Amino acid sequence: MTESKEYWMRRRGFILAAIGSAIGLGNIWRFSWLAYRNGGGAFLVPYFIALLSIGVPLLILEFLLGNYFQGSSVTAFKKIRDQLEIIGWIAILDVFIIGTYYSVVLGWVMDYIGYSAVVAWKDVGAGDLFGSLIANPWLQLIGFTITWFITWITVYKGVSGGIERASTFAIPVLWILSAILVIRGITLPGADVGINWYLKPDWARLADGKVWIDAFGQILFTLSVMAGPLVVYAKYMPRNSELPNSAWITAFANCGFSFFFGFATWGIIGYMMSLQGATTPADLNVPLGGAGLAFVTIPTATSLLPGGIAVAAVFGTMFFVILWLAGYTSLISIVEPVHAALNEKFGTSRKFNVTLITILSYIFGLAFIFRVDLIDPVDFIAGSTNLVWVVLLEAVIAGYFYSLKKLRDYANPYAELKLGEWFDFLIRYVVPIIMGIILVYGLISTDTMSPISGLVLILLIIASTVLAGSKWKTIETT
């Protein structure tokens, strides 16, 4: 028997949860690096074109699919056409796979909250400290276990009692702490030099196709558009809810956070440049993006802040709390759609599903703890390639196998910003073409593909086929 229907207590809770799903680790350690690498302020041109042409339309589409069909992508695609259910399961299981290694990285962040409190890198160096952490599975287990325990409790308590309460607390705190760090970053000596590297426009880079690929790829990944979390979050909104403007708010809050936090990152990098007499960021010989920025560069920089060890401890801890909150709200949005799909298909309860998902994720996550080198090839297929072609199919399914006009007519009576035929055009033509270009470019330019990537894809398809072929316990009609 399925559980009684759950809802968000307030629209604000839904929007904050959606923002929490979208804001993740990549907003903090990837966006500002991409801006620097791809033309500084000029990068914002393709970035916002990407936001408006594929980001917002896809967010609106996922909100509409979840709310109109009152289900996960599994239920939505099945209601559109029975044979399409497997696509929904591929999306859901892919999200589950992402959670198994995303939680490992989030566990490192949790460990670093403890390291920051004592500025553990002051004697051994940030690079050596990080190296010793990922080389020691038993140390990793501390943060990994704490992270999964908190996530389990949150999702176990339900939509309003767990996810909404967590998001209502975490997202404001995330912004407040980020504002403090930004203020500290931009007021450091030499901060203007780093910020100039972050924002100085190199308009010639706009002629480089890779810049556009990076911008569109970042929008796709940063908004958490993956036919999973946002579809399910919209399911918990009552019918006749405002959805399009909620998508606009989510999109701009997410992208605004990325841009805003970049001032903290590059203010601190500018300060390091001034201390070391570096003329370019590359002269620092430290990572400027990715996990290296978080676990090596920022800790190194905090140990150099004026005020000594106490200040380093405060701002180091603050940075990793920000990073963990961003990842935590994303991780709960990874668990929830898997539960929702299982509940809809088999009628199993939230308590059973969330506990099962947590246990399985924890067990599979151990593989990445003991073999950290597996993260990149699995992420290439689950966190990059699959997301692109699944979202491409999502747009094609909605645009060609269902009526976008029907979805627009459903949303518009309650929409603050009405959907017009521009929405149909973007979903039917622009999104599939751009997703196709990104997919092809990613496949031909990667050096991360490995037998592990192929094995994960094969197992994903087999498992999705089995689940799609299983008998439904219950399914409502729309």
C-alpha positions as semicolon CSV with decimal commas, in nm:
position;residue;x (nm);y (nm);z (nm)
1;M;0,000;0,000;0,000
2;T;0,134;0,344;-0,089
3;E;0,174;0,612;0,174
4;S;-0,057;0,907;0,210
5;K;0,028;1,199;-0,016
6;E;0,298;1,433;0,117
7;Y;0,320;1,804;0,046
8;W;0,546;2,098;0,115
9;M;0,410;2,314;0,395
10;R;0,482;2,632;0,197
11;R;0,581;2,724;-0,156
12;R;0,889;2,882;0,001
13;G;0,993;2,540;0,130
14;F;0,964;2,393;-0,220
15;I;1,173;2,672;-0,373
16;L;1,440;2,650;-0,103
17;A;1,460;2,272;-0,147
18;A;1,490;2,314;-0,524
19;I;1,764;2,574;-0,475
20;G;1,934;2,336;-0,232
21;S;1,921;2,059;-0,489
22;A;2,073;2,286;-0,751
23;I;2,346;2,448;-0,537
24;G;2,616;2,190;-0,483
25;L;2,989;2,140;-0,468
26;G;3,034;2,252;-0,829
27;N;2,891;2,597;-0,760
28;I;3,177;2,661;-0,521
29;W;3,475;2,493;-0,682
30;R;3,390;2,490;-1,055
31;F;3,206;2,801;-1,175
32;S;3,464;3,066;-1,084
33;W;3,742;2,849;-1,228
34;L;3,551;2,811;-1,555
35;A;3,495;3,187;-1,571
36;Y;3,866;3,253;-1,523
37;R;3,966;2,989;-1,777
38;N;3,711;3,092;-2,040
39;G;3,739;3,467;-2,069
40;G;3,647;3,607;-1,727
41;G;3,352;3,842;-1,755
42;A;3,308;3,741;-2,119
43;F;3,218;3,390;-2,001
44;L;2,899;3,532;-1,852
45;V;2,766;3,591;-2,206
46;P;2,743;3,223;-2,310
47;Y;2,663;3,129;-1,949
48;F;2,348;3,341;-1,935
49;I;2,253;3,248;-2,290
50;A;2,274;2,886;-2,174
51;L;2,068;2,967;-1,865
52;L;1,788;3,123;-2,069
53;S;1,791;2,884;-2,366
54;I;1,818;2,546;-2,192
55;G;1,845;2,596;-1,814
56;V;1,519;2,770;-1,733
57;P;1,310;2,579;-1,994
58;L;1,434;2,245;-1,859
59;L;1,366;2,350;-1,500
60;I;1,012;2,453;-1,597
61;L;0,965;2,125;-1,785
62;E;1,074;1,914;-1,489
63;F;0,849;2,109;-1,251
64;L;0,556;2,059;-1,490
65;L;0,618;1,688;-1,543
66;G;0,634;1,617;-1,171
67;N;0,331;1,826;-1,076
68;Y;0,108;1,739;-1,372
69;F;0,167;1,364;-1,352
70;Q;0,201;1,372;-0,971
71;G;0,497;1,138;-0,976
72;S;0,863;1,077;-1,042
73;S;1,006;1,058;-1,393
74;V;0,928;0,684;-1,385
75;T;0,558;0,751;-1,340
76;A;0,554;1,050;-1,574
77;F;0,720;0,868;-1,863
78;K;0,502;0,559;-1,812
79;K;0,187;0,769;-1,825
80;I;0,306;0,925;-2,149
81;R;0,378;0,583;-2,301
82;D;0,430;0,248;-2,131
83;Q;0,750;0,169;-2,319
84;L;0,914;0,489;-2,193
85;E;0,915;0,380;-1,829
86;I;1,267;0,240;-1,869
87;I;1,400;0,592;-1,939
88;G;1,262;0,702;-1,606
89;W;1,436;0,417;-1,428
90;I;1,765;0,492;-1,602
91;A;1,738;0,850;-1,474
92;I;1,651;0,738;-1,119
93;L;1,922;0,472;-1,095
94;D;2,177;0,710;-1,243
95;V;2,093;0,956;-0,966
96;F;2,142;0,674;-0,715
97;I;2,489;0,597;-0,857
98;I;2,587;0,964;-0,835
99;G;2,492;0,961;-0,468
100;T;2,726;0,671;-0,391
101;Y;3,042;0,867;-0,479
102;Y;2,912;1,221;-0,421
103;S;2,865;1,123;-0,058
104;V;3,229;1,012;-0,040
105;V;3,346;1,357;-0,146
106;L;3,100;1,511;0,099
107;G;3,252;1,289;0,366
108;W;3,592;1,444;0,292
109;V;3,434;1,786;0,346
110;M;3,295;1,671;0,680
111;D;3,642;1,549;0,781
112;Y;3,785;1,888;0,685
113;I;3,541;2,066;0,913
114;G;3,719;1,888;1,194
115;Y;4,062;1,953;1,041
116;S;3,979;2,322;1,008
117;A;3,896;2,361;1,374
118;V;4,260;2,284;1,459
119;V;4,410;2,409;1,129
120;A;4,555;2,062;1,078
121;W;4,737;2,164;0,757
122;K;4,952;2,430;0,926
123;D;5,239;2,187;0,989
124;V;5,207;1,919;0,719
125;G;5,080;2,134;0,431
126;A;4,734;2,122;0,275
127;G;4,838;1,903;-0,016
128;D;4,999;1,641;0,205
129;L;4,705;1,644;0,446
130;F;4,456;1,581;0,165
131;G;4,676;1,309;0,022
132;S;4,694;1,134;0,358
133;L;4,316;1,153;0,395
134;I;4,227;0,989;0,063
135;A;4,500;0,730;0,119
136;N;4,346;0,630;0,452
137;P;4,001;0,469;0,411
138;W;3,944;0,452;0,786
139;L;3,978;0,828;0,823
140;Q;3,741;0,882;0,533
141;L;3,481;0,663;0,701
142;I;3,436;0,916;0,982
143;G;3,298;1,199;0,767
144;F;3,129;0,955;0,527
145;T;2,935;0,786;0,808
146;I;2,831;1,113;0,973
147;T;2,715;1,250;0,637
148;W;2,498;0,949;0,559
149;F;2,353;0,939;0,910
150;I;2,238;1,301;0,890
151;T;2,105;1,250;0,536
152;W;1,916;0,935;0,639
153;I;1,748;1,113;0,931
154;T;1,650;1,407;0,711
155;V;1,484;1,211;0,431
156;Y;1,341;0,952;0,673
157;K;1,137;1,227;0,839
158;G;0,959;1,307;0,515
159;V;0,898;1,603;0,288
160;S;0,773;1,872;0,526
161;G;0,918;1,727;0,846
162;G;1,263;1,651;0,707
163;I;1,360;1,792;0,367
164;E;1,170;2,121;0,396
165;R;1,294;2,190;0,749
166;A;1,651;2,108;0,652
167;S;1,637;2,330;0,343
168;T;1,470;2,616;0,530
169;F;1,761;2,610;0,774
170;A;2,051;2,518;0,545
171;I;1,997;2,754;0,252
172;P;1,974;3,081;0,453
173;V;2,273;2,975;0,664
174;L;2,461;2,888;0,345
175;W;2,401;3,239;0,206
176;I;2,482;3,415;0,535
177;L;2,812;3,232;0,584
178;S;2,897;3,284;0,217
179;A;2,833;3,658;0,251
180;I;3,072;3,672;0,548
181;L;3,338;3,486;0,350
182;V;3,286;3,710;0,046
183;I;3,325;4,024;0,259
184;R;3,643;3,884;0,411
185;G;3,772;3,783;0,068
186;I;3,717;4,114;-0,107
187;T;3,866;4,317;0,181
188;L;4,197;4,130;0,188
189;P;4,509;4,310;0,059
190;G;4,551;4,230;-0,309
191;A;4,198;4,092;-0,345
192;D;4,130;4,327;-0,635
193;V;4,405;4,159;-0,838
194;G;4,241;3,817;-0,804
195;I;3,892;3,953;-0,869
196;N;4,022;4,126;-1,180
197;W;4,144;3,789;-1,311
198;Y;3,801;3,646;-1,229
199;L;3,604;3,915;-1,411
200;K;3,834;4,075;-1,672
201;P;3,659;4,009;-2,005
202;D;3,857;3,847;-2,283
203;W;3,607;3,891;-2,564
204;A;3,821;3,701;-2,812
205;R;3,747;3,379;-2,620
206;L;3,386;3,393;-2,735
207;A;3,506;3,269;-3,073
208;D;3,623;2,946;-2,906
209;G;3,360;2,672;-2,922
210;K;3,492;2,506;-2,607
211;V;3,397;2,814;-2,405
212;W;3,037;2,772;-2,515
213;I;3,044;2,399;-2,444
214;D;3,175;2,471;-2,093
215;A;2,904;2,731;-2,034
216;F;2,617;2,512;-2,151
217;G;2,757;2,209;-1,969
218;Q;2,791;2,403;-1,645
219;I;2,431;2,523;-1,665
220;L;2,303;2,171;-1,722
221;F;2,495;2,022;-1,431
222;T;2,465;2,309;-1,182
223;L;2,085;2,332;-1,200
224;S;2,040;1,965;-1,102
225;V;1,845;1,904;-1,423
226;M;1,859;1,524;-1,448
227;A;1,499;1,399;-1,472
228;G;1,513;1,312;-1,104
229;P;1,518;1,546;-0,801
230;L;1,326;1,843;-0,937
231;V;1,055;1,628;-1,096
232;V;0,989;1,467;-0,758
233;Y;1,008;1,792;-0,563
234;A;0,738;1,937;-0,790
235;K;0,526;1,627;-0,728
236;Y;0,487;1,740;-0,367
237;M;0,337;2,073;-0,469
238;P;-0,045;2,076;-0,475
239;R;-0,209;2,091;-0,815
240;N;-0,287;2,442;-0,935
241;S;0,043;2,567;-0,795
242;E;0,258;2,839;-0,945
243;L;0,548;2,665;-1,122
244;P;0,715;2,870;-1,400
245;N;0,819;3,159;-1,177
246;S;0,939;2,912;-0,915
247;A;1,174;2,776;-1,184
248;W;1,301;3,126;-1,266
249;I;1,368;3,195;-0,898
250;T;1,550;2,863;-0,856
251;A;1,763;2,918;-1,165
252;F;1,874;3,271;-1,081
253;A;1,930;3,193;-0,712
254;N;2,155;2,903;-0,809
255;C;2,354;3,089;-1,072
256;G;2,366;3,402;-0,859
257;F;2,520;3,202;-0,577
258;S;2,791;3,070;-0,809
259;F;2,880;3,419;-0,929
260;F;2,862;3,566;-0,579
261;F;3,084;3,305;-0,416
262;G;3,345;3,356;-0,687
263;F;3,435;3,687;-0,520
264;A;3,535;3,501;-0,204
265;T;3,744;3,250;-0,397
266;W;3,923;3,501;-0,616
267;G;3,962;3,757;-0,341
268;I;4,155;3,495;-0,144
269;I;4,355;3,392;-0,452
270;G;4,444;3,760;-0,511
271;Y;4,562;3,784;-0,152
272;M;4,787;3,481;-0,204
273;M;4,923;3,639;-0,522
274;S;5,010;3,958;-0,336
275;L;5,191;3,766;-0,062
276;Q;5,395;3,559;-0,306
277;G;5,455;3,831;-0,563
278;A;5,281;3,630;-0,836
279;T;5,188;3,817;-1,153
280;T;4,932;3,558;-1,268
281;P;4,721;3,301;-1,079
282;A;4,908;3,023;-1,258
283;D;5,230;3,137;-1,086
284;L;5,089;3,022;-0,752
285;N;5,129;2,659;-0,854
286;V;4,813;2,560;-0,664
287;P;4,485;2,420;-0,802
288;L;4,243;2,694;-0,909
289;G;3,940;2,470;-0,957
290;G;3,791;2,135;-0,861
291;A;3,859;1,939;-0,544
292;G;4,213;2,078;-0,534
293;L;4,079;2,429;-0,487
294;A;3,868;2,318;-0,192
295;F;4,111;2,085;-0,018
296;V;4,446;2,242;-0,102
297;T;4,426;2,605;-0,218
298;I;4,165;2,743;0,024
299;P;4,317;2,572;0,332
300;T;4,659;2,702;0,231
301;A;4,516;3,051;0,193
302;T;4,335;3,049;0,528
303;S;4,660;2,967;0,707
304;L;4,803;3,288;0,558
305;L;4,518;3,516;0,669
306;P;4,599;3,807;0,899
307;G;4,521;3,724;1,261
308;G;4,702;3,394;1,305
309;I;4,575;3,046;1,382
310;A;4,248;3,156;1,541
311;V;4,139;3,343;1,227
312;A;4,254;3,055;1,007
313;A;4,043;2,815;1,215
314;V;3,733;3,035;1,193
315;F;3,742;3,100;0,819
316;G;3,863;2,751;0,730
317;T;3,578;2,596;0,928
318;M;3,334;2,843;0,777
319;F;3,442;2,751;0,424
320;F;3,397;2,377;0,477
321;V;3,063;2,423;0,656
322;I;2,946;2,616;0,348
323;L;3,076;2,342;0,122
324;W;2,912;2,068;0,328
325;L;2,573;2,243;0,346
326;A;2,578;2,289;-0,033
327;G;2,653;1,921;-0,084
328;Y;2,414;1,800;0,186
329;T;2,108;1,969;0,035
330;S;2,204;1,812;-0,297
331;L;2,251;1,467;-0,144
332;I;1,906;1,464;0,015
333;S;1,765;1,553;-0,328
334;I;1,946;1,248;-0,466
335;V;1,792;1,009;-0,212
336;E;1,436;1,143;-0,238
337;P;1,363;1,063;-0,606
338;V;1,487;0,706;-0,562
339;H;1,245;0,662;-0,271
340;A;0,962;0,822;-0,468
341;A;1,010;0,590;-0,766
342;L;1,020;0,279;-0,546
343;N;0,714;0,393;-0,355
344;E;0,517;0,458;-0,672
345;K;0,615;0,131;-0,836
346;F;0,609;-0,113;-0,545
347;G;0,414;0,066;-0,272
348;T;0,699;0,034;-0,023
349;S;0,708;0,284;0,263
350;R;0,934;0,585;0,305
351;K;1,099;0,439;0,613
352;F;1,183;0,115;0,434
353;N;1,297;0,282;0,112
354;V;1,514;0,550;0,268
355;T;1,682;0,299;0,498
356;L;1,744;0,060;0,206
357;I;1,880;0,338;-0,016
358;T;2,109;0,460;0,264
359;I;2,246;0,112;0,335
360;L;2,307;0,032;-0,032
361;S;2,461;0,374;-0,099
362;Y;2,687;0,330;0,202
363;I;2,800;-0,015;0,089
364;F;2,867;0,095;-0,271
365;G;3,033;0,410;-0,142
366;L;3,289;0,196;0,039
367;A;3,423;0,092;-0,301
368;F;3,507;0,456;-0,378
369;I;3,663;0,504;-0,036
370;F;3,896;0,209;-0,080
371;R;3,947;0,283;-0,452
372;V;3,933;0,661;-0,494
373;D;4,056;0,621;-0,854
374;L;3,714;0,475;-0,947
375;I;3,536;0,806;-0,893
376;D;3,643;0,973;-1,219
377;P;3,545;0,693;-1,464
378;V;3,214;0,633;-1,287
379;D;3,142;1,008;-1,272
380;F;3,217;1,037;-1,643
381;I;2,936;0,797;-1,728
382;A;2,689;0,865;-1,442
383;G;2,753;1,229;-1,360
384;S;2,819;1,358;-1,711
385;T;2,737;1,143;-2,014
386;N;2,417;0,981;-1,889
387;L;2,276;1,310;-1,764
388;V;2,314;1,466;-2,107
389;W;2,141;1,193;-2,308
390;V;1,871;1,135;-2,045
391;V;1,783;1,506;-2,041
392;L;1,792;1,505;-2,422
393;L;1,540;1,219;-2,420
394;E;1,332;1,397;-2,156
395;A;1,295;1,695;-2,390
396;V;1,220;1,472;-2,688
397;I;0,961;1,271;-2,493
398;A;0,783;1,585;-2,372
399;G;0,813;1,761;-2,706
400;Y;0,720;1,480;-2,946
401;F;0,541;1,210;-2,746
402;Y;0,324;1,443;-2,542
403;S;0,157;1,782;-2,578
404;L;0,362;2,076;-2,457
405;K;0,054;2,289;-2,512
406;K;-0,134;2,074;-2,262
407;L;0,141;2,131;-2,008
408;R;0,138;2,505;-2,077
409;D;-0,239;2,520;-2,043
410;Y;-0,209;2,336;-1,713
411;A;0,046;2,582;-1,572
412;N;-0,058;2,918;-1,717
413;P;-0,378;2,985;-1,518
414;Y;-0,167;2,996;-1,200
415;A;0,162;3,120;-1,346
416;E;0,301;3,461;-1,259
417;L;0,503;3,445;-1,581
418;K;0,303;3,282;-1,860
419;L;0,446;3,019;-2,090
420;G;0,415;3,084;-2,462
421;E;0,509;2,903;-2,780
422;W;0,871;3,005;-2,714
423;F;0,872;2,732;-2,450
424;D;0,769;2,468;-2,707
425;F;1,035;2,586;-2,950
426;L;1,313;2,567;-2,694
427;I;1,214;2,222;-2,564
428;R;1,153;2,067;-2,907
429;Y;1,444;2,210;-3,100
430;V;1,701;2,409;-2,904
431;V;1,746;2,172;-2,608
432;P;1,787;1,850;-2,814
433;I;2,032;2,012;-3,056
434;I;2,248;2,160;-2,781
435;M;2,235;1,841;-2,572
436;G;2,341;1,644;-2,880
437;I;2,636;1,875;-2,943
438;I;2,749;1,855;-2,579
439;L;2,717;1,476;-2,580
440;V;2,918;1,429;-2,898
441;Y;3,185;1,676;-2,791
442;G;3,214;1,513;-2,450
443;L;3,257;1,166;-2,595
444;I;3,519;1,259;-2,855
445;S;3,724;1,482;-2,625
446;T;3,733;1,272;-2,309
447;D;4,025;1,075;-2,176
448;T;3,827;0,951;-1,876
449;M;3,629;0,672;-2,047
450;S;3,737;0,331;-1,926
451;P;3,606;-0,028;-1,902
452;I;3,462;0,070;-1,563
453;S;3,251;0,337;-1,734
454;G;3,117;0,086;-1,984
455;L;3,044;-0,170;-1,713
456;V;2,847;0,084;-1,509
457;L;2,638;0,174;-1,815
458;I;2,563;-0,192;-1,893
459;L;2,461;-0,269;-1,534
460;L;2,248;0,047;-1,526
461;I;2,056;-0,057;-1,837
462;I;2,007;-0,414;-1,710
463;A;1,878;-0,298;-1,371
464;S;1,647;-0,042;-1,534
465;T;1,508;-0,305;-1,768
466;V;1,434;-0,539;-1,477
467;L;1,262;-0,265;-1,276
468;A;1,060;-0,143;-1,575
469;G;0,946;-0,503;-1,639
470;S;0,830;-0,553;-1,281
471;K;0,464;-0,539;-1,191
472;W;0,318;-0,212;-1,068
473;K;0,146;-0,230;-0,730
474;T;-0,046;0,087;-0,799
475;I;-0,046;0,375;-1,041
476;E;-0,288;0,664;-1,060
477;T;-0,415;0,793;-1,391
478;T;-0,393;1,153;-1,496
